[in-house]
Amino acid sequence: MRKSLIVVFALLLLAASAAGQVWFKGTVDEAVARAKAESKLVLVDFYSDG
Amino acid sequence: MTKYFVVVRADRDEEKGAEAFRKYAILGTPTTIVLDGDGAEVDWIVGYHAPPEKFQAKVNRSVAGGETLKSLTAAHALNPKDAATAFKLGRKYAERADEAKALPLYRDVVALDPAGQAGAFTPDFMKAPVTFTQYAEYELARFPLQGRRDSAPMRAYIAKYPGGPMLRLAFSSLDIFYYGGALAAEADAFYADYTAKFPTETWVLQKWLTRILQDKTSLDKGLAVADRLTELTESNPDPYAQAVIAEFYLARGDKAKAEEAFGKPFIDSHLSNIAFGLLQFADFWAQRRENTDRVESAVAAALKLQPENMFVRLQAAKVFLGLGRDETAIDVFGPAYAKTYWDEPGELRSYIYFWTQQGRNLDGALAAGLRTIALRPRAYYHWSALGDLYLKMGDKAKALDAAGKAVEFASPSAKPAMQRNLDKIKGQAEPPASKK
């Protein structure tokens, strides 16, 4: 599980801005609640184009 | 990936995103944070370093090595006396500019491992490794420089590690302190030390001179700095350095020196460098017959910048010949242009050499060759050039005659070379049957 997470984490970051990325639509707090319910982690991309 | 993560973006320009920025105290982007199901931070990665593979390697190393915020925090709680763990955790917090948490950990590192034996690493911005302890000490010394509070710790750091791998960085961080602050005498002492340690760093001298200009108390002391900067930038003038030097001389009321530093000689030389840079580019691609649009633009720009420069025209002609555009080459550097140098045999000789080498415009080169002889009938080098040209034109009798004249008029030191050239032409002139 841990190794899988490592690989997925890396790939996810690489693909974070790529087209086709499925983004959670709500707030960060809502994403945390979803993650807890689904036993997942949350990856937050703090973004600014300025 | 959504099998393991809920992926969410917090955009600073949207209200819900801005709230997350505040909640997690995000200072810069890009920052990526991993949270667990309780909203606790598991790890973070600050910044992005292209190419993607480098970023991926960083992520893999960080995560595979177990060096996440969460794992380091747990390891540190288990063994707070382990200097390496304390250091790595300190760096984690420092990445987020959380000095309240980073600095105590760095202090622990120095106390636990004063000899710097717990480990070393090479930061992204450095080439040589630095021990955890030296890096922690640097960070502890850098913190009081913020807001120009205290430079003593960084000066002590430099005194402690005069040959250390972070010396350049230490001086550079102090520069921020002294450039616009501190007393003039202290700034002088600092820049004197800095330039003594890095004597060829022109930007340090620029900073020093700028600081002297700001102080305006004693411009005399800037003379040696301006001289040194001039000396270092003489062969390759730097617009920023020249501007500071000129400003310094203007402040002293010495307009002539300001003109010397940043006047006509500078702009002539700079334009010439740009023109030759453009031609170098054009020649490179013309030889490969690629990027031809850019080649044309580069040559046009070079000719516009330096229309009177004979060597710019010569190089431009070479590019056009490389593109198979002989007529354009002759338009740029042909007989019409040679006429502008009709009374200057030195320039005409460059013209003759060029076309002899190219094997084109030979009649134009011959007219110029005869002109050089008319102007300097006893100059062996003009005869020699004419001999080479006749040889190229296939007129061996005239080539021999001209090469003979070159021997006749040559200086004692040049005579052997002229003789060898004559012998070479003779060898070529003899019918093959007579060769032994």
Interface residues (C-beta under 8 A of the other chain):
Chain A: S4 L5 I6 V8 F9 A10 L11 L12 L13 L14 A15 A16 Q21 V22 W23 F24 G26 T27 V28 D29 A31 V32 R34 A35 K36 A37 E38 S39 K40 L41 V42 L43 V44 D45 F46 Y47 S48 D49 G50
Chain B: M1 T2 K3 Y4 F5 V6 V7 V8 R9 A10 D11 R12 D13 K16 G17 E19 A20 F21 K23 Y24 I26 T29 P30 T31 T32 I33 V34 L35 D36 G37 D38 G39 V42 I45 P52 F55 Q56 V59 N60 V63 A64
